[in-house]
Amino acid sequence: MGAAEARTAANGQTGASAGTLIEHARIVAPWGTIEDGWIWLSGGAIAAIGGASDPKPIAAANAELVDGAGGWVLPGFVDVHVHGGAGFDFMEANHEEIDAITRFHASHGTTGLLATSLTAPRDELTEVLERTSAYMSKPMPYAQILGVHFEGPFVNVKWKGAQNPEYILPPQAEWLEDWVSRYPGVIKLQTLAPETEGALDYIELLARHGIVPSAGHTDATYEQIVAAADRGLRHAVHTFNAMTPLHHRNPGTVGAVMSDDRIVAEVIADGHHVHPAAIKILTRAKGKDNVVLVTDAMSAAGMPDGDGYSLGGLPVVMKCGVARLKEGDSLAGSTLTMIAAFQNMVRRVGVSVEDASRMASGTPARELGLSGSIGSVEAGKRADVLLLDADLELRRVWIGGRPVEAASASSN
C-alpha cells in the first residue's frame, strides 16, 4: 500500500494522549492483510493504519511503541452467546461479579459481548435486564456489554438441553412489549423455537423492535425454519446442537440453517460440541460472512474441575474442562474462550486467519448493527484491538485503546 492509500483519521492530531503505536505486524483489515504494517491507537479510536512504506502521522511519534514481531493485529472478538465465567453467571451476577466475568473474557480476546440468559421465570429475566442495563449505563472497564441475548424461555422442551423445563412456555408478546418499553435497546437477540404456538408472530415482533430473532432448542422441520425466515428469523444458536439434524430426505433445522442465506449460524468450536469436520462443512456451506463463533461459556469457564457448578439452576459437573448436567449428562454450555475458538478454527478446521477473524468479530458486529464502530480494523473505529504472535497466541488486548491484561498462552 502506497502513501497515498494510507488509511488515517487523525493526521497531525495533537492535545490528547499520543496513545499506542504497534509496528511490524500483519494487520487484518477489511480490504486485506497488511504485511509489516503499523496501527496507531489514540483517543480511544484507531487513529491510523498503514504499511511499511506509509509515513506515520507526526502526532504518533510520542506514542507507546509496541513491536508486533511479525504477529497479527486483529479486531477484538465479539461474543453474542456467553452466560458467564470466572465462577459467575449473568443470571445472578451483581456489578462486581459482572466485572469478574467481563475481565476474564477480555483477557482471552473478547472486547464486546451479549450477556446471555437461560430459561427462567419472567421476574428473573427482568432482573437480568435491570442489572445489565445499570451496568451498561456506567463506564465498563473490561469487555463491553453490548446488550442482552435471551436464550429462552420460549423453546421446545424436547430439545431443552441445559434449559430448565419447568419454565419453558410459548412466546409471550406482552413480556416483550414490557421489556422493550422499560429497557429500550438492551435486548439485542432472542432465541426461541419457531415451531411453537405464536412463534411466527413473535418473530415479526422481535424484528420490528430491532431484535435479532434466533432459532434454537427447536424441533422445527426444514419447512418451518424457512417459514420463520420469511417472517424475520435471522440467526441460529449453537448450530447442530439442540435442533433437528440434517438427513438427506428430511433436512431438518440444520439443513435449513445451512442452506438459507438469510440465517447466520453460530458454532461452538471447542471440539466437544461439534466435530471439526462438521464445522468445515458448515463454513463451506455458509461462507465466512454467515458463520459466527461463540463460546456459550458458563460460570465454570476459567475455573477448576469439580461438581459445584450450576446452569439455569441445574447442577453441573466439569471434568477435563467439559461441563455437563449432573442428571442426564447433556453438555451444559462450555468453558471455551474466544481466542481458543479462533485458534481451533485455524488449526483444526483449516480456515484462514482472515476468515476466522471475520467469524469472530466482523460478522457478529454486523448482525448487531454495530459494524460502523466495532468489528474490524479501520481508522475511526473504536480501538478494540488484539495482538497475537506468529503462532496465534494472544499477547496484548486493547479495549477502547486501553490495555487489558491478556491471559497467558497456557490458559487459553
C-alpha positions in Angstrom: 0.0 0.0 0.0 1.5 3.4 -1.0 1.5 6.6 1.0 -1.5 7.9 -0.9 -3.5 4.9 0.2 -2.7 5.2 3.9 -5.8 4.9 5.9 -5.9 7.7 8.5 -8.4 9.6 10.6 -6.1 11.8 12.6 -3.1 13.1 10.8 -1.5 15.9 12.8 -3.6 15.1 15.8 -2.4 17.0 18.9 -3.5 17.6 22.5 -4.7 14.2 23.7 -2.5 11.3 24.8 -0.4 10.0 21.9 -1.7 6.5 22.5 -0.1 3.3 21.2 1.7 2.5 18.0 2.0 -1.1 17.0 4.6 -1.8 14.4 5.9 -4.8 12.3 2.7 -6.8 12.4 0.3 -8.4 9.9 -2.8 -6.2 10.2 -6.0 -7.9 9.2 -8.0 -5.1 7.6 -11.3 -5.5 5.7 -9.6 -5.0 2.3 -6.8 -7.5 3.1 -3.9 -8.2 5.3 -1.2 -5.5 5.5 2.2 -7.2 5.8 4.7 -5.5 8.0 2.1 -2.9 8.9 1.5 -0.4 11.7 -1.5 0.8 13.6 -1.9 3.9 15.8 -4.4 3.8 18.7 -5.2 7.3 20.0 -8.1 8.9 21.8 -9.9 5.6 22.2 -10.1 5.0 18.5 -8.0 3.6 15.7 -6.4 6.8 14.5 -4.5 5.5 11.5 -3.0 2.3 9.9 -0.6 1.8 7.2 2.1 -0.3 5.6 5.9 -0.2 5.9 6.2 2.4 3.2 3.5 4.7 4.5 4.5 7.7 6.7 3.2 7.7 10.2 1.3 10.7 11.5 3.5 13.2 13.2 1.5 13.0 16.4 2.2 9.3 16.7 5.9 9.9 17.3 5.3 10.2 21.1 3.1 7.1 21.3 3.9 4.0 23.3 5.8 1.7 20.8 4.9 -1.9 20.6 6.8 -4.3 18.4 4.4 -6.7 16.8 7.4 -9.0 15.9 5.7 -10.4 12.9 2.5 -11.3 14.7 -1.1 -10.5 13.9 -3.3 -7.5 14.7 -7.0 -8.4 14.7 -10.2 -6.6 15.7 -11.4 -7.6 19.2 -13.7 -10.6 19.4 -17.5 -10.1 19.7 -19.2 -13.0 21.6 -23.0 -12.9 21.1 -23.6 -16.0 23.3 -21.9 -16.1 26.7 -23.5 -17.0 30.0 -20.7 -16.2 32.4 -17.2 -17.2 33.5 -14.8 -16.9 36.4 -17.3 -18.6 38.7 -20.2 -16.2 38.0 -23.3 -16.3 35.8 -25.1 -13.3 34.2 -28.4 -14.7 35.6 -27.4 -13.7 39.2 -24.3 -11.5 38.8 -24.1 -8.2 40.6 -21.9 -5.3 39.4 -18.6 -6.7 40.9 -19.4 -10.2 39.5 -20.1 -8.8 36.1 -16.7 -7.1 36.3 -15.2 -10.5 37.0 -16.9 -12.1 34.0 -16.0 -9.4 31.6 -12.4 -9.2 32.9 -12.0 -12.9 32.4 -13.3 -12.9 28.8 -11.4 -9.7 28.0 -8.2 -11.4 29.0 -9.0 -14.0 26.3 -9.6 -11.5 23.5 -13.3 -10.7 23.9 -13.8 -7.0 23.7 -17.6 -7.0 23.3 -20.3 -9.4 24.3 -24.0 -10.1 24.9 -24.9 -11.1 28.4 -26.8 -14.3 27.8 -29.7 -15.6 29.9 -31.3 -19.0 30.3 -34.8 -20.2 30.6 -36.2 -18.8 33.8 -39.3 -17.1 35.3 -40.3 -13.7 33.9 -39.2 -11.8 37.0 -35.7 -13.3 36.9 -35.3 -12.4 33.3 -36.5 -8.8 34.1 -33.8 -8.7 36.8 -31.2 -9.7 34.2 -32.3 -6.7 32.2 -32.3 -4.4 35.2 -28.8 -5.3 36.3 -27.3 -5.4 32.8 -28.9 -2.1 31.9 -27.5 -0.5 35.1 -24.0 -1.9 34.3 -24.1 -0.6 30.8 -25.0 2.9 31.9 -21.6 3.4 33.6 -18.1 3.1 32.2 -17.2 -0.5 31.6 -13.5 -1.3 32.3 -13.3 -4.7 30.6 -15.2 -6.4 27.8 -18.0 -4.1 26.8 -21.5 -5.4 27.3 -23.4 -4.6 24.1 -26.8 -5.9 25.3 -28.6 -9.0 26.3 -29.2 -12.3 24.5 -32.3 -14.0 25.8 -31.8 -17.7 25.2 -35.3 -19.0 26.0 -37.7 -19.4 27.7 -39.8 -19.8 24.5 -38.1 -23.1 23.4 -39.1 -26.7 22.8 -38.9 -29.0 25.8 -37.9 -31.9 23.5 -34.6 -30.2 22.8 -34.2 -28.4 26.2 -30.5 -29.4 26.6 -29.4 -27.4 29.7 -32.6 -25.2 29.7 -34.8 -25.7 32.8 -38.0 -27.4 31.6 -40.0 -26.0 34.5 -40.0 -22.6 32.9 -40.4 -23.3 29.2 -43.6 -21.9 27.7 -44.9 -20.4 24.4 -43.9 -16.9 23.3 -45.4 -14.1 25.4 -45.7 -10.9 23.4 -46.8 -9.0 26.5 -43.5 -9.8 28.2 -41.5 -8.4 25.2 -43.5 -5.2 25.0 -42.9 -4.6 28.6 -39.2 -5.3 28.4 -38.6 -3.1 25.4 -40.6 -0.2 26.9 -38.6 -0.4 30.2 -35.2 -1.2 28.8 -35.1 0.2 25.2 -32.3 -1.1 23.1 -31.0 -3.6 25.7 -32.3 -6.8 24.2 -30.3 -7.5 21.1 -31.1 -11.1 20.3 -33.6 -13.7 21.4 -33.6 -17.5 20.8 -36.8 -19.4 20.5 -38.3 -22.5 18.9 -40.0 -21.3 15.7 -42.5 -24.2 15.6 -44.2 -23.3 18.9 -47.6 -21.7 19.1 -47.4 -18.0 18.3 -43.7 -18.1 17.4 -44.0 -16.7 13.9 -45.9 -13.6 15.1 -43.4 -13.2 17.9 -40.5 -13.4 15.4 -42.1 -10.5 13.5 -42.5 -8.5 16.7 -38.8 -9.1 17.6 -37.8 -7.8 14.2 -40.0 -4.7 14.5 -38.2 -3.9 17.7 -34.8 -4.3 16.1 -34.0 -7.5 18.0 -32.4 -10.4 16.1 -34.8 -13.4 16.1 -32.9 -16.7 16.6 -33.8 -20.3 16.3 -32.6 -22.8 18.9 -33.6 -25.6 21.2 -36.0 -26.4 18.5 -37.8 -29.4 16.9 -38.6 -27.4 13.7 -38.7 -29.0 10.3 -36.9 -27.6 7.3 -40.2 -26.0 6.1 -40.9 -24.4 9.5 -37.4 -22.8 9.6 -37.9 -21.4 6.1 -41.3 -20.1 7.0 -39.8 -18.4 10.1 -37.1 -16.8 7.9 -39.8 -15.4 5.7 -41.1 -13.7 8.9 -37.7 -12.4 10.0 -35.7 -15.2 11.5 -32.0 -14.3 11.0 -29.9 -16.4 13.4 -29.4 -19.9 14.7 -27.7 -20.6 18.1 -25.1 -23.3 18.5 -25.8 -24.9 15.1 -26.0 -28.7 15.2 -26.7 -28.7 19.0 -30.3 -28.9 20.4 -32.0 -28.9 17.0 -33.3 -31.4 14.4 -30.4 -32.8 12.5 -29.7 -33.0 8.8 -31.0 -36.0 6.9 -30.8 -36.3 3.1 -34.6 -36.8 2.9 -35.5 -34.7 5.9 -33.2 -31.7 6.1 -34.5 -30.5 9.4 -33.4 -27.4 11.2 -29.7 -28.0 10.4 -30.5 -28.3 6.7 -32.5 -25.1 6.6 -29.8 -23.2 8.5 -27.1 -24.4 6.2 -29.0 -23.7 3.0 -30.8 -20.4 3.8 -28.5 -17.4 3.3 -30.8 -15.2 5.4 -29.7 -17.1 8.5 -26.4 -16.6 10.3 -25.1 -19.8 12.0 -23.4 -19.8 15.4 -21.0 -22.6 16.1 -19.2 -23.6 19.3 -15.7 -24.5 18.1 -14.4 -26.3 21.2 -14.1 -29.8 19.7 -16.7 -31.2 22.0 -20.0 -29.7 20.8 -19.3 -30.1 17.1 -16.7 -32.2 15.2 -14.2 -30.1 13.2 -15.3 -31.8 10.0 -18.9 -30.8 10.6 -17.7 -27.2 11.2 -15.8 -27.3 8.0 -18.9 -28.4 6.1 -20.9 -25.6 7.8 -18.3 -22.9 6.9 -18.2 -24.1 3.3 -22.0 -24.0 3.1 -22.4 -20.6 4.8 -19.2 -18.8 4.0 -17.2 -16.5 6.3 -19.9 -13.8 6.4 -22.7 -16.1 7.7 -20.9 -18.0 10.5 -20.4 -16.6 14.0 -18.0 -18.1 16.6 -19.4 -18.1 20.1 -18.3 -19.6 23.4 -21.6 -20.4 25.1 -19.4 -20.2 28.1 -20.9 -20.8 31.6 -19.7 -19.9 35.0 -17.1 -22.7 35.2 -15.1 -21.1 32.4 -11.7 -20.3 33.8 -12.4 -22.4 36.9 -11.1 -25.8 38.1 -12.8 -29.1 37.5 -15.5 -30.0 40.0 -19.2 -30.5 40.7 -20.1 -27.3 42.5 -21.4 -25.5 39.4 -24.9 -24.9 38.0 -26.5 -23.6 34.9 -30.1 -22.3 34.9 -30.5 -23.8 38.4 -29.4 -27.2 37.2 -26.4 -28.9 38.8 -23.3 -29.2 36.5 -20.2 -31.2 36.8 -17.0 -30.1 35.0 -14.4 -32.8 34.1 -11.4 -32.2 32.0 -12.8 -28.7 31.2 -16.1 -30.1 29.8 -19.3 -29.1 31.6 -22.2 -31.5 31.7 -25.5 -31.6 33.6 -25.3 -33.9 36.6 -28.5 -35.5 35.6 -28.8 -36.6 32.0 -25.2 -35.9 31.0 -26.2 -33.2 28.5 -23.5 -30.7 27.6 -24.1 -27.6 29.8 -22.7 -24.7 27.9 -19.0 -24.7 27.6 -15.7 -23.4 29.1 -14.5 -22.1 25.8 -12.8 -18.8 25.3 -12.9 -16.8 22.1 -9.2 -17.0 21.5 -9.4 -20.8 21.8 -12.4 -20.9 19.4 -10.4 -18.7 16.9 -7.3 -20.9 17.2 -9.4 -24.1 16.7 -10.9 -22.7 13.5 -7.5 -22.1 12.1 -5.6 -25.1 13.4 -8.3 -27.8 13.4 -10.9 -26.7 10.9 -8.4 -25.2 8.4 -9.9 -21.7 7.7 -7.6 -18.8 7.2 -6.7 -16.3 9.9 -8.7 -13.6 8.0 -11.8 -15.7 7.7 -11.7 -16.8 11.3 -11.3 -13.2 12.3 -14.4 -12.3 10.3 -16.4 -15.0 12.0 -15.2 -13.9 15.5 -15.6 -10.1 15.0 -16.9 -8.7 11.8 -20.0 -10.9 11.3 -21.3 -10.6 14.8 -20.8 -6.9 14.8 -22.7 -6.6 11.6 -25.6 -8.7 13.0 -25.9 -6.4 16.0 -25.9 -3.3 13.7 -22.6 -2.2 15.2 -20.2 -2.6 12.3 -19.9 1.2 12.0 -18.0 1.3 15.3 -16.5 -2.2 16.0 -15.7 -5.5 14.4 -12.9 -4.5 12.0 -9.6 -2.7 12.0 -10.3 0.6 10.3 -9.4 4.2 11.0 -12.1 5.9 13.1 -13.5 2.8 14.7 -13.2 2.0 18.4 -9.8 0.8 19.3 -10.8 -2.7 20.3 -7.7 -4.5 19.1 -5.8 -7.7 19.7 -2.1 -8.5 19.1 -1.3 -12.2 18.5 2.1 -13.7 18.0 3.0 -15.6 14.8 1.7 -18.8 16.4 -1.7 -17.2 17.1 -1.1 -16.9 20.9 -2.8 -13.8 22.4 -0.2 -11.3 23.6 -2.0 -7.9 24.1 -5.6 -6.7 24.3 -6.8 -3.1 24.0 -10.4 -2.0 24.6 -11.2 1.5 23.6 -7.4 2.0 23.3 -6.9 1.0 27.0 -4.6 -2.0 27.6 -6.2 -5.0 29.3 -4.1 -7.8 30.7 -4.1 -10.8 28.4 -4.2 -14.4 29.8 -1.1 -16.5 29.3 -0.9 -18.8 26.4 -1.1 -21.8 28.7 -4.5 -20.7 30.0 -6.2 -20.1 26.6 
